Amino acid sequence: MANRQGDELLDVDNNSSALVTEAEVADGTLDKPTVRQTVWRVTKGLVPVVTIYALGFWRVASVSAWVLVPFFFCLSVVRDLLRDAGRIKRRRAQLAAAADEKDLITANVAELPSWVFFPDIHRAEWLNQIIKQMWPMISAYAQSTIKKTVEPMVAESLREYKINNFAFDKLRLGSIPPKIGGVKVYDKVSRDQIMLDIDVIFASDSDISFYVSGIPCGIKDFQIRGMMRVVMKPLLTTSPLVGGMQIFFLNQPDIDYDLMGVADVLDMPGLNDVLKKVISQQVAATMVLPNKLPIVLSNEIAAHVVKLPEPEGVLRVHIFQAKNLVAKDMSLIRKGKSDPYVIITLGAQQYKTHTINNELNPKWDYWCEFASFSPRGQVLKLKLYDEDEMVGKKHSNLGRASIQIGNVAKTGYFDKWINLEDTKHGMIHVRMLWLDLTLEQSALKRALTETQELRITNLSSAVVMVYVDSAINLPNARSQSKPDPLVRVTVGQTTQSTVGKLRTERPVYEQGFTFLVSNPETDTIEFKVIDQKTNTQLGLYVYELSSLLLAQNMRVDTQPYDLIIDSKNQQHDSKLLFCMQLKFLKKLPVLVDINDDTASVTKPLSRQTSVQSTKSVNSVITSADVSEIQSSAVGVNTPTNGMSRTSSIKRDSTVSRNSHAGGGDQEPLIEQAETTELLTEPEEEPAPGTGILGSIQITLAFSVARQRLNVTIHKVVNLPIKEPSDIPDPYVKLYVLPKKENSNTKRKTETYKDNCNPVYEETFEYIMGVAELNSKQLEVTVLTKKTWHSPVLGQIVLNICDYVNVNTPSFTGWFDLEAEIKEGTVG
């Protein structure tokens, strides 16, 4: 093991000698560096130290050298620790991909296949055996395809960062094949299609080398995991029974790798960040919604039937405000503040709000829209950052949140305050409206009227789908060479481009695009044919959308259109073939989720001081982390075992309506079952307890999919007053037992002055697995804030498994406070 750095994993066909075993992971062998690794690490750490020392010795930088020596040495140590952690994570993922699924039960939760968590996802070991057998052939084909198609795309993307001359030198995808973690087939879909989700895990031992501006670099141990959706439609009565397939990722997959070569030796963080962003962009531009990989399987089906994208609807998002954010900009003179902004992402579509300076309770009143092609399973991600004006400094994290949009598409509306994750505290107010597509002419007038009332000019009233088929008889941009044409399609401020074709006057594109349209009565679609090497315009065509309103079903089939190829507007024999479909946006009748008591059937989206959104840049943020704020309607069961140290408890006999399940680092792998219906009559508020020290109302909600426990502190009532002049200033403190000394489990609410019946409505999140529910307790303490100490007003300790488990994921109830339990309690 000591003499095989980077060779822990052998070919899966010869896995008898060097395969990393679970024993190595368990006993820490995987974490121990080899002798060669240690020598190499010390050498790399000494190089900058010796260099700086020499500069000081020769009086080139005598003052600064002695300051920089310890700084660079510490930086090198921290860098190596972070890199080793990433390598160990990748090795364990490779073990999970190469080993038998029975061996994975003891692995980390994030590495488990999806069928472990979800009963409607089926194991696919038979499919994994086929992929394993065919992997040498698949790998050879994939290497050839990457060389021909991915290399020019990556080179083009790197030019945006002033990085030129990208070329692959060696391309080896490794011996570990991709693995299918599970397959789910949907039953409630239209009759002419089959839809299934595939959990794709590719933890490879790849070895890829390339040159960037003449510098040799490399990537090894490339890994990717995500939920891939496959839609097969239309279904036929003749062979091959399926007309085509659409393959795509619902959300940005997780991507990880390790750098090699000069980039690794010099530890070039800028290059690493650029490469990771470019790789994510290429994956998103190819296979992350709204981008799809279409495959035509039958000659009986026209290409545009499979390749023309048609969204299921449009999601209108209103980022209204946030409150109680963490202060990142500290000041000695005044209280610390932050400069917050929000990045909103759905698949490969992304928007960014403006920044509000020096504010912990910002109001953005920001609007944006997303075309949604598959709301079932898609997640809207929100990431809050503190902007830093210092050049090169990374913006600080202020928290994140994510929302499953499948239920929004069913109910038509969403309006909630969401607790931010990955931060100490903070909430964000989000509103969403789902808009369906329709051919009804009356819908256009209603949509235009609504946008005028909101006084936001760039909200959409329609969607146009454009399919660019081909071009013929294009002129030459250069006298001695045929053109390298691509087509840029522009609607309003949004431009999308086809893939460039090399040296041809008759390019075939067969690509589809979707555009949001503000007003189809006045907007136009502009087609520009460009030579990608010289950036010369080869042809132009402008289509008035108002003429599409008069077409039958607002659709025109594929036909040639004459291109204008010079400034004198002279028409030549150059033509562009395309087809289009226009549909209007229609608001759904708003339903109320039975699981959500915060929704309303009467709330419209209203405008405050609106800020117009910029158009989507179709970019993706890497390491996408996903979570979900959801509600669940679950009956409450009386616990039968493991009573907690609290003896007097009054439970709700009614159904819990307001339980929030938190999110985690891993995306939910399948869509959760969601039920919506109209509420008939409101539910009565349960009566509080009658404890002498007061009572507290708490909601516990556990998410199996995300391994999270959410605790919501609703209110405290009937706190006693010992003296009329000593009214308490109460707050609530939480700990997870045992190991209470670990401050990571400590949570606190806000403090309310002079209040015996405070209402908090604050939610706190804990990372917790299913197995931990039986061994963990929750300590809830109510204290009063004083100048030099905080006396305890009352306390309860709950066995978590008594209230939530796999079968009962949520519970809301009143608990009578008792005297403080002295042993093991931190005051």
C-alpha positions in Angstrom: 0.0 0.0 0.0 2.9 2.3 0.8 4.4 2.0 -2.7 1.2 2.5 -4.6 0.2 6.2 -4.3 -2.9 6.8 -6.4 -3.2 3.1 -7.3 -5.4 2.0 -4.5 -8.1 1.0 -7.0 -7.3 -1.6 -9.6 -9.2 -2.6 -12.7 -12.6 -4.0 -11.7 -11.8 -7.0 -13.9 -8.7 -7.7 -11.8 -9.8 -6.5 -8.4 -8.1 -9.3 -6.5 -4.9 -7.4 -5.5 -5.1 -3.7 -4.9 -8.8 -2.8 -4.4 -9.4 -0.5 -1.5 -11.2 -2.5 1.2 -13.6 -1.4 3.9 -11.1 -2.5 6.4 -8.7 0.1 5.1 -11.3 2.8 5.5 -12.3 1.6 8.9 -8.8 1.3 10.4 -7.6 4.6 8.9 -5.2 3.1 6.5 -6.7 5.2 3.8 -5.9 8.3 5.8 -2.3 7.5 6.4 0.2 9.1 3.9 2.9 6.9 2.4 6.6 7.6 2.8 6.8 9.0 -0.7 3.8 11.2 0.0 5.4 12.5 3.1 8.7 13.3 1.4 6.9 15.0 -1.5 4.8 17.1 0.9 7.8 18.2 2.9 9.6 19.1 -0.3 6.8 21.2 -1.6 6.5 23.0 1.7 10.2 23.7 1.9 10.5 25.1 -1.7 8.7 28.5 -1.0 10.3 28.7 2.5 13.8 28.2 1.1 13.1 30.7 -1.7 11.9 33.4 0.6 14.8 32.7 3.0 17.3 33.1 0.1 15.7 36.4 -0.9 16.1 37.7 2.7 19.6 36.3 3.0 20.7 38.1 -0.2 18.9 41.2 1.0 16.5 41.2 -1.9 13.5 41.4 0.6 15.1 41.3 4.0 12.2 42.8 5.9 9.3 41.0 4.4 11.0 37.6 4.0 10.9 36.8 7.7 7.2 37.7 7.8 6.4 35.6 4.8 8.2 32.5 5.8 5.8 31.4 8.6 2.9 32.6 6.6 3.7 30.5 3.5 4.5 27.5 5.7 1.2 27.7 7.5 -0.6 28.2 4.2 1.1 25.1 2.8 0.0 23.0 5.8 -3.6 24.1 5.6 -3.7 23.5 1.8 -2.4 20.0 2.2 -4.9 19.2 4.9 -7.8 20.4 2.8 -6.5 18.5 -0.3 -6.1 15.2 1.7 -9.7 15.5 3.0 -10.9 15.8 -0.6 -8.8 12.8 -1.8 -10.0 10.6 1.0 -13.6 11.5 0.2 -13.0 10.6 -3.5 -11.4 7.3 -2.5 -14.4 6.3 -0.4 -16.7 7.2 -3.3 -14.7 5.0 -5.5 -15.0 2.2 -3.0 -18.8 2.7 -3.0 -18.8 2.5 -6.8 -16.7 -0.6 -7.2 -17.9 -2.7 -4.2 -21.0 -4.8 -3.9 -24.1 -3.0 -2.6 -24.2 -5.2 0.5 -20.9 -3.7 1.5 -22.3 -0.2 1.3 -24.7 -0.5 4.1 -22.0 0.6 6.6 -20.7 3.4 4.3 -21.6 7.1 4.7 -25.2 8.1 4.1 -24.3 10.3 1.1 -22.7 7.4 -0.7 -25.6 5.0 -0.3 -27.6 4.1 -3.4 -31.0 5.8 -3.6 -33.0 2.5 -3.3 -31.9 2.4 0.4 -34.1 5.4 1.2 -37.0 5.3 -1.2 -39.2 2.2 -1.6 -40.4 3.2 -5.1 -36.8 3.3 -6.5 -35.8 -0.2 -7.7 -32.4 -1.8 -7.5 -30.6 -2.1 -10.9 -27.9 -4.6 -10.3 -28.7 -6.4 -13.6 -28.1 -3.1 -15.4 -24.9 -2.5 -13.5 -23.6 -5.9 -14.6 -24.4 -5.0 -18.2 -22.6 -1.7 -17.9 -19.6 -3.4 -16.2 -19.3 -5.9 -19.1 -19.6 -3.2 -21.8 -17.5 -0.6 -20.0 -14.4 -1.1 -22.2 -16.4 -0.4 -25.4 -18.4 2.4 -23.8 -15.2 4.0 -22.5 -13.5 3.9 -25.9 -16.6 5.5 -27.5 -16.9 8.1 -24.8 -13.2 9.0 -25.1 -13.5 9.5 -28.9 -16.7 11.6 -28.4 -15.1 13.8 -25.7 -12.1 14.4 -27.9 -14.2 15.5 -30.9 -17.0 17.5 -29.2 -16.0 18.4 -25.6 -12.5 19.6 -26.3 -13.6 22.5 -28.6 -16.4 23.5 -26.2 -14.0 23.7 -23.3 -11.4 25.6 -25.3 -14.1 28.1 -26.3 -15.2 28.5 -22.7 -11.6 29.0 -21.5 -11.1 31.8 -24.0 -13.6 33.9 -21.9 -11.0 33.8 -19.1 -8.1 34.7 -21.4 -6.8 31.1 -21.3 -5.9 29.8 -24.8 -4.6 26.6 -26.4 -6.5 23.9 -24.5 -6.0 20.4 -25.8 -6.2 16.9 -24.4 -3.0 14.9 -24.3 -4.1 11.7 -22.6 -7.8 10.7 -22.0 -8.4 7.6 -19.9 -11.7 7.2 -18.1 -10.5 4.5 -15.8 -11.5 1.0 -15.1 -14.4 1.7 -12.7 -17.6 1.9 -14.7 -20.6 4.2 -13.9 -23.0 2.7 -11.4 -26.8 3.0 -11.3 -27.9 3.6 -7.7 -31.5 3.0 -8.5 -34.3 3.5 -11.1 -37.7 4.9 -10.6 -40.4 4.6 -13.2 -43.3 7.1 -13.0 -46.9 5.9 -13.5 -48.9 9.1 -13.5 -47.7 10.5 -16.8 -49.3 11.0 -20.2 -50.1 7.8 -22.2 -47.7 8.6 -25.0 -44.5 8.7 -22.9 -42.4 6.8 -20.4 -40.6 8.7 -17.7 -38.0 7.4 -15.4 -35.3 8.7 -13.0 -31.8 7.1 -12.8 -29.4 7.7 -9.9 -26.1 8.0 -11.8 -22.9 7.5 -9.8 -19.5 7.8 -11.6 -16.6 7.6 -9.1 -13.9 6.9 -11.6 -10.1 6.3 -11.3 -9.7 8.3 -14.4 -6.4 9.8 -15.6 -6.8 12.8 -17.9 -3.9 15.0 -19.0 -4.1 18.2 -21.1 -2.2 21.4 -22.0 -3.5 24.8 -21.1 -1.4 27.6 -22.7 1.4 25.2 -23.0 1.3 24.2 -19.3 0.9 20.4 -18.7 -2.0 19.8 -16.3 -4.2 16.9 -15.5 -7.3 15.6 -13.7 -7.6 12.3 -11.9 -10.3 10.6 -9.9 -13.1 12.5 -11.7 -16.4 12.0 -10.0 -20.0 12.9 -10.8 -23.3 12.1 -9.2 -26.8 13.2 -10.0 -30.4 12.3 -10.7 -30.8 11.8 -14.5 -34.2 11.8 -16.0 -35.0 9.8 -19.2 -38.2 10.6 -21.1 -39.1 8.3 -23.9 -41.7 9.7 -26.3 -43.7 9.4 -28.5 -44.6 5.8 -28.1 -45.3 4.0 -31.5 -47.1 0.9 -32.6 -44.2 0.0 -34.9 -40.6 -0.9 -34.3 -38.7 0.4 -32.3 -41.9 1.3 -30.4 -40.3 4.5 -29.1 -39.9 7.5 -31.4 -37.2 9.3 -29.4 -35.5 9.9 -26.0 -34.7 13.0 -24.0 -31.9 12.7 -21.4 -31.1 15.4 -18.8 -30.2 16.1 -15.2 -33.0 17.8 -13.2 -30.5 19.8 -11.1 -26.7 20.4 -11.4 -24.9 17.2 -10.5 -22.2 17.1 -7.9 -18.7 17.2 -9.5 -15.4 16.5 -7.9 -11.8 15.8 -9.1 -8.2 16.1 -8.2 -5.6 18.1 -10.1 -2.3 16.7 -11.3 0.8 18.1 -12.9 2.0 21.7 -12.7 -1.4 22.9 -11.5 -1.1 20.5 -8.5 2.5 21.4 -7.7 1.9 25.1 -7.9 -1.5 24.7 -6.3 -3.0 27.2 -8.7 -6.4 28.1 -7.0 -7.4 30.4 -9.9 -7.0 27.7 -12.5 -8.7 25.1 -10.3 -11.7 27.4 -9.8 -11.9 28.2 -13.6 -11.6 24.5 -14.6 -14.4 23.5 -12.1 -16.6 26.3 -13.4 -16.0 25.4 -17.0 -16.7 21.7 -16.4 -19.9 22.6 -14.6 -20.9 24.9 -17.4 -20.3 22.3 -20.1 -22.3 19.7 -18.2 -25.1 22.2 -17.7 -25.0 23.4 -21.3 -25.5 19.9 -22.5 -27.7 18.0 -20.0 -29.0 20.2 -17.1 -32.5 21.6 -17.6 -33.5 23.5 -19.6 -30.9 21.8 -21.8 -31.5 18.2 -22.9 -29.8 15.5 -24.9 -32.4 14.5 -27.5 -32.0 11.2 -29.4 -34.3 10.4 -32.4 -34.9 6.6 -32.6 -37.4 6.3 -35.5 -37.4 7.7 -39.0 -41.2 8.0 -38.8 -40.8 10.9 -36.3 -39.8 14.3 -37.4 -36.7 15.6 -35.6 -38.4 18.7 -34.2 -41.0 16.5 -32.4 -38.1 15.2 -30.1 -35.8 18.2 -30.2 -38.2 21.1 -30.0 -38.3 21.9 -26.2 -41.7 22.7 -24.7 -41.8 23.7 -21.0 -44.6 22.5 -18.8 -44.9 26.0 -17.4 -43.2 29.1 -16.1 -42.2 29.7 -12.5 -42.4 33.3 -11.5 -40.2 34.0 -8.4 -40.4 37.0 -6.1 -37.5 37.4 -3.7 -39.0 39.9 -1.3 -36.9 40.3 1.8 -34.8 38.6 4.5 -34.4 39.2 8.2 -32.0 38.5 11.0 -29.0 37.7 8.8 -25.5 37.1 10.2 -23.3 40.2 10.4 -20.1 39.5 8.4 -18.6 43.0 8.2 -17.5 43.6 11.8 -16.8 47.2 13.0 -15.2 48.5 16.2 -17.3 51.7 16.1 -20.8 50.3 15.3 -22.7 47.1 15.2 -21.6 44.7 12.4 -23.6 44.6 9.2 -23.6 42.7 5.9 -24.0 43.5 2.2 -26.3 40.8 1.2 -27.4 39.6 -2.2 -29.1 36.4 -3.5 -28.3 34.0 -6.3 -31.4 32.1 -7.5 -30.8 28.9 -9.5 -33.1 26.4 -11.2 -31.2 23.8 -13.2 -28.9 25.6 -15.5 -30.8 28.9 -15.2 -29.5 31.5 -12.8 -30.3 35.1 -11.6 -28.7 37.4 -9.2 -30.3 40.2 -7.1 -28.7 43.5 -6.5 -26.7 44.1 -3.4 -28.1 46.0 -0.4 -25.2 47.5 1.6 -25.0 47.6 5.5 -28.3 45.8 6.1 -29.2 42.7 8.1 -32.9 42.9 7.2 -32.7 43.6 3.4 -35.7 44.1 1.1 -34.8 43.3 -2.5 -38.3 43.1 -4.0 -36.7 41.2 -6.9 -38.6 39.4 -9.7 -37.4 36.7 -12.1 -38.9 33.9 -14.2 -37.9 30.4 -15.1 -39.1 28.1 -17.9 -39.7 24.8 -16.2 -39.6 21.6 -18.3 -40.0 19.0 -15.5 -41.1 20.4 -12.2 -41.4 17.0 -10.6 -38.1 16.6 -8.8 -36.6 20.0 -9.7 -35.3 22.2 -6.9 -35.1 26.0 -6.7 -31.9 26.9 -4.9 -31.3 30.2 -3.1 -27.8 31.2 -1.9 -27.2 34.3 0.1 -23.8 36.0 0.1 -22.2 39.0 1.8 -20.5 41.0 -1.0 -16.9 42.1 -0.3 -15.5 45.0 -2.3 -11.9 43.8 -1.7 -10.6 42.4 -5.0 -9.9 38.7 -5.0 -11.7 38.1 -1.6 -14.3 35.4 -1.7 -17.8 36.6 -0.8 -19.0 35.3 2.6 -21.8 32.8 2.9 -25.0 34.0 4.6 -27.0 30.8 4.2 -28.9 28.9 1.7 -32.4 27.4 1.1 -34.0 25.2 -1.5 -37.6 24.5 -2.5 -39.1 21.6 -4.4 -41.2 23.3 -7.1 -43.3 20.2 -7.9 -45.8 21.2 -5.2 -45.8 24.8 -6.4 -46.8 23.5 -9.9 -49.8 21.7 -8.3 -51.1 24.4 -6.0 -50.2 27.3 -8.2 -48.8 29.5 -5.4 -46.1 29.7 -2.7 -45.6 32.4 -0.1 -43.4 31.5 2.9 -40.7 32.6 5.3 -37.9 30.0 5.0 -35.2 29.4 7.6 -31.8 29.6 6.1 -29.4 26.6 6.4 -25.6 26.5 6.7 -25.7 29.6 8.9 -26.3 30.5 12.5 -29.6 32.3 11.9 -31.6 34.1 9.2 -34.8 33.8 7.2 -35.9 34.7 3.7 -39.3 35.6 2.4 -40.1 33.9 -1.0 -43.2 34.1 -3.2 -43.7 32.0 -6.3 -46.4 31.7 -8.9 -46.9 28.9 -11.4 -48.1 29.8 -14.9 -49.4 27.1 -17.3 -49.1 27.3 -21.1 -52.3 27.8 -23.2 -53.4 28.7 -26.7 -56.4 30.8 -25.4 -56.2 34.2 -26.9 -57.9 35.8 -23.9 -54.9 34.7 -21.7 -52.6 37.2 -23.4 -54.7 40.2 -22.4 -54.9 39.0 -18.8 -51.2 38.3 -18.6 -50.4 41.8 -20.0 -52.8 43.4 -17.6 -51.2 41.7 -14.6 -47.6 42.8 -15.6 -48.8 46.3 -16.1 -50.4 46.3 -12.6 -47.1 45.1 -11.1 -45.3 47.8 -13.1 -42.5 45.5 -14.1 -41.8 45.7 -17.8 -39.8 42.5 -18.3 -42.2 39.9 -16.9 -43.4 37.5 -19.5 -46.8 37.0 -21.0 -45.9 34.2 -23.5 -43.4 31.5 -24.4 -42.0 30.9 -27.9 -40.3 27.6 -28.8 -37.9 27.8 -31.8 -36.4 24.9 -33.7 -33.5 25.8 -36.0 -33.2 23.0 -38.5 -30.5 24.0 -41.0 -29.1 26.6 -43.4 -28.3 26.4 -47.1 -26.1 28.3 -49.6 -24.3 30.4 -47.0 -21.7 32.8 -48.4 -18.0 32.4 -47.6 -16.6 34.6 -44.9 -13.0 34.0 -46.2 -12.0 33.9 -49.8 -10.2 30.5 -49.7 -12.3 28.7 -47.1 -15.8 27.7 -46.4 -17.5 29.3 -43.4 -17.7 27.9 -39.9 -21.3 29.0 -39.2 -23.5 29.1 -36.1 -26.9 30.8 -35.5 -27.6 33.3 -32.7 -31.3 33.6 -31.9 -32.3 36.7 -29.9 -35.6 37.6 -28.3 -35.6 40.8 -26.3 -32.3 40.8 -24.2 -31.8 37.0 -24.3 -29.6 35.4 -26.9 -28.9 31.7 -27.4 -26.6 30.1 -29.9 -26.5 26.8 -31.8 -23.4 24.6 -31.9 -20.9 25.8 -34.5 -20.3 23.7 -37.6 -17.0 23.5 -39.4 -16.3 24.3 -43.1 -19.7 24.0 -44.6 -22.1 26.1 -46.6 -25.1 23.8 -45.7 -24.9 23.3 -41.9 -27.4 21.1 -40.1 -28.2 22.1 -36.6 -31.4 20.5 -35.4 -31.5 22.4 -32.1 -34.4 23.8 -30.2 -34.6 26.9 -27.9 -37.2 28.3 -25.5 -37.6 32.1 -24.9 -39.8 34.0 -22.5 -41.7 36.8 -24.4 -42.7 40.1 -22.8 -45.3 41.1 -25.4 -45.8 39.0 -28.5 -47.7 41.8 -30.2 -44.5 43.9 -30.4 -41.5 41.6 -29.9 -39.4 40.1 -32.7 -37.1 37.1 -33.1 -33.7 37.9 -34.7 -31.7 35.1 -36.4 -28.1 35.9 -37.1 -25.8 33.5 -38.9 -22.2 34.1 -37.8 -18.9 32.8 -38.9 -17.4 31.8 -35.6 -13.7 32.3 -36.6 -14.0 35.8 -38.1 -17.2 36.8 -36.2 -18.5 38.0 -39.6 -22.3 38.1 -40.1 -23.3 35.7 -42.9 -27.0 36.3 -42.9 -29.9 38.0 -40.9 -33.6 37.3 -40.6 -36.0 39.2 -38.3 -39.4 37.5 -37.6 -42.3 39.5 -36.3 -44.1 37.6 -33.5 -47.3 39.4 -34.3 -47.6 37.3 -37.5 -47.3 34.2 -35.4 -50.5 35.2 -33.5 -52.4 34.9 -36.8 -51.1 31.4 -37.6 -53.2 28.3 -37.0 -52.6 27.2 -33.4 -49.9 29.9 -33.3 -47.4 27.5 -35.0 -45.4 27.5 -38.2 -43.9 24.3 -39.6 -40.3 24.0 -40.8 -39.8 26.0 -43.9 -37.0 28.1 -45.6 -36.7 31.9 -45.0 -34.5 34.1 -47.1 -31.5 35.6 -45.3 -30.3 39.2 -45.8 -26.6 38.9 -46.2 -25.3 42.5 -46.7 -25.9 46.0 -45.4 -27.9 46.9 -48.6 -30.6 44.4 -47.5 -30.1 42.5 -50.8 -31.5 39.0 -50.7 -29.5 36.2 -52.1 -30.1 32.4 -52.3 -29.1 31.9 -48.7 -31.9 30.4 -46.6 -32.5 29.4 -43.0 -34.9 26.7 -42.1 -36.8 26.8 -38.8 -40.2 26.3 -37.1 -41.8 28.0 -34.1 -44.6 27.6 -31.6 -46.1 30.3 -29.4 -48.1 29.8 -26.2 -49.5 32.2 -23.7 -49.1 32.1 -19.9 -52.1 31.4 -17.8 -52.4 31.6 -14.0 -53.8 28.5 -12.3 -56.7 28.5 -9.8 -54.8 28.6 -6.6 -55.2 25.6 -4.3 -54.1 25.3 -0.8 -51.7 22.6 0.3 -53.4 20.5 3.0 -50.0 20.2 4.7 -49.5 24.0 4.8 -51.4 26.3 7.1 -49.4 29.3 5.9 -50.6 29.3 2.4 -53.6 31.4 1.3 -56.1 31.1 -1.5 -56.5 34.9 -1.8 -53.0 36.3 -1.7 -51.9 37.7 -5.1 -48.4 38.6 -6.0 -48.1 42.2 -5.1 -45.5 44.8 -5.9 -43.6 46.9 -3.4 -40.7 49.0 -4.7 -39.9 46.6 -7.5 -36.5 45.9 -9.0 -36.5 44.5 -12.4 -34.6 41.2 -12.9 -31.9 40.8 -15.5 -32.2 38.0 -18.0 -30.9 34.6 -17.2 -27.3 33.9 -18.1 -27.8 30.2 -18.2 -24.9 29.5 -15.9 -24.5 27.1 -13.0 -22.9 27.3 -9.6 -20.8 24.3 -8.7 -21.2 22.1 -5.7 -24.7 22.6 -5.7 -26.1 22.0 -2.2 -29.9 21.3 -1.9 -32.4 21.2 0.8 -36.1 21.5 1.0 -38.6 23.3 3.3 -41.7 21.2 3.3 -44.8 20.5 5.3 -46.4 17.2 6.1 -49.8 16.1 7.4 -49.1 13.2 9.8 -51.2 11.8 12.5 -49.8 11.9 16.0 -49.2 8.6 17.8 -48.7 8.1 21.5 -45.2 7.0 22.4 -45.0 3.6 24.0 -41.4 3.2 25.0 -38.4 5.1 26.3 -40.1 7.9 28.3 -38.1 11.0 28.7 -37.2 12.7 32.0 -40.2 15.0 31.5 -43.1 13.5 33.3 -46.0 15.9 32.6 -46.6 16.3 28.9 -49.8 17.4 27.1 -49.9 16.3 23.5 -51.9 17.6 20.5 -54.7 15.2 19.7 -55.1 16.9 16.3 -53.2 16.5 13.1 -49.9 18.5 12.9 -50.2 21.0 10.1 -47.0 23.0 10.4 -43.8 20.9 10.4 -40.7 21.9 8.6 -38.2 19.3 7.3 -34.8 20.7 6.7 -32.4 20.1 3.8 -28.9 18.8 3.6 -25.8 18.6 1.5 -27.3 15.8 -0.7 -30.1 16.5 -3.0 -33.4 14.6 -2.6 -33.0 11.8 -5.0 -36.7 11.5 -5.9 -39.8 13.5 -5.7 -41.5 13.2 -2.3 -45.2 12.2 -2.2 -47.3 15.4 -2.1 -51.0 15.7 -1.6 -53.0 18.9 -2.2 -56.7 19.6 -1.7 -58.9 22.4 -0.7 -59.3 23.1 3.1 -62.8 22.9 4.2 -62.7 24.4 7.6 -59.8 25.7 9.9 -58.5 23.5 12.6 -58.8 24.5 16.2 -55.7 25.6 18.1 -54.8 23.0 20.8 -54.9 24.2 24.4 -51.6 24.7 26.2 -50.6 22.8 29.2 -51.1 23.8 32.8 -47.6 23.5 34.2 -46.7 25.5 37.3 -43.5 26.8 35.6 -45.3 27.4 32.3 -45.7 25.5 29.0 -43.9 25.4 25.7 -45.2 24.4 22.2 -42.7 22.6 20.0 -42.7 20.9 16.6 -40.3 18.1 15.8 -40.0 17.1 12.1 -37.6 14.5 10.7 -36.7 14.0 7.0 -35.4 10.5 6.1 -34.3 11.6 2.7 -32.1 14.4 3.9 -31.2 13.0 7.4 -32.2 16.2 9.1 -34.2 17.0 12.3 -36.0 20.3 12.5 -37.1 21.7 15.8 -39.6 24.6 15.8 -40.1 26.6 18.9 -43.6 28.1 18.6 -44.4 29.8 21.9 -44.1 29.8 25.7 -47.0 30.6 27.9 -47.8 31.2 31.6 -44.3 31.9 32.8 -44.5 32.7 36.5 -43.7 36.1 38.0 -41.9 36.0 41.3 -42.1 39.7 42.0 -44.1 42.4 40.1 -40.8 44.3 39.4 -39.0 41.3 38.1 -40.8 40.4 34.8 -38.7 37.8 32.9 -36.9 38.4 29.6 -37.2 34.9 28.2 -35.3 33.0 25.5 -35.1 29.3 24.7 -31.8 27.3 24.5 -31.5 23.9 22.8 -28.9 21.1 23.1 -28.8 17.6 21.7 -27.8 15.0 24.3 -25.5 13.2 24.9 -22.2 15.1 24.2 -23.8 18.4 25.2 -20.3 19.8 25.7 -20.1 20.0 21.9 -21.3 23.6 21.1 -22.3 22.6 17.6 -25.6 21.4 19.0 -26.4 24.6 20.8 -29.2 26.8 19.4 -30.8 29.9 20.9 -33.9 31.9 20.1 -34.3 35.7 20.3 -34.9 37.3 23.7 -38.2 39.1 24.4 -38.2 41.7 27.2 -40.8 41.8 29.9 -42.9 39.0 28.4 -44.5 36.0 30.1 -46.0 34.7 26.9 -43.4 35.1 24.1 -44.1 33.9 20.6 -40.9 32.8 18.7 -41.8 30.8 15.7 -38.1 29.9 15.1 -36.9 26.7 13.5 -33.5 25.1 14.1 -31.9 22.3 12.1 -29.7 19.3 13.2 -27.9 16.8 11.1 -29.2 13.4 12.3 -29.4 9.9 10.9 -32.2 7.4 11.4 -30.1 5.3 13.7 -29.3 8.3 15.9 -33.0 9.0 16.7 -33.0 6.1 19.2 -30.0 7.4 21.1 -30.4 11.2 21.1 -32.3 13.4 23.4 -33.3 17.1 23.0 -32.8 19.4 26.0 -35.0 22.5 25.9 -34.3 25.2 28.5 -36.2 28.5 29.0 -34.1 31.1 30.6 -34.4 34.8 31.4 -31.8 37.2 30.2 -30.1 39.3 32.9 -27.1 41.5 33.0 -24.5 39.0 34.3 -26.3 35.7 34.3 -29.3 33.8 32.9 -31.4 32.0 35.5 -33.3 28.9 34.3 -37.1 29.3 34.3 -37.9 25.8 33.3 -36.6 22.8 31.3 -37.6 19.6 29.6 -35.6 16.7 28.1 -37.3 14.7 25.3 -36.4 11.3 23.9 -36.5 12.2 20.2 -37.6 8.7 19.1 -40.7 9.0 21.2 -42.1 11.7 18.9 -40.6 11.3 15.5 -39.4 8.3 13.5 -39.6 6.8 10.0 -43.3 6.2 10.2 -44.2 9.4 12.1 -42.0 12.2 10.6 -43.6 15.1 12.5 -45.1 15.9 15.8 -46.4 19.2 17.4 -47.3 19.4 21.1 -47.4 21.3 24.3 -44.9 20.4 27.1 -45.1 21.5 30.7 -41.8 23.0 31.9 -40.1 21.4 35.0 -37.3 22.4 37.3 -33.8 22.4 35.9 -32.0 19.1 35.8 -28.7 19.8 37.5 -26.5 16.8 36.4 -24.7 17.4 33.2 -26.5 20.6 32.4 -24.7 23.7 31.1 -26.2 26.8 32.5 
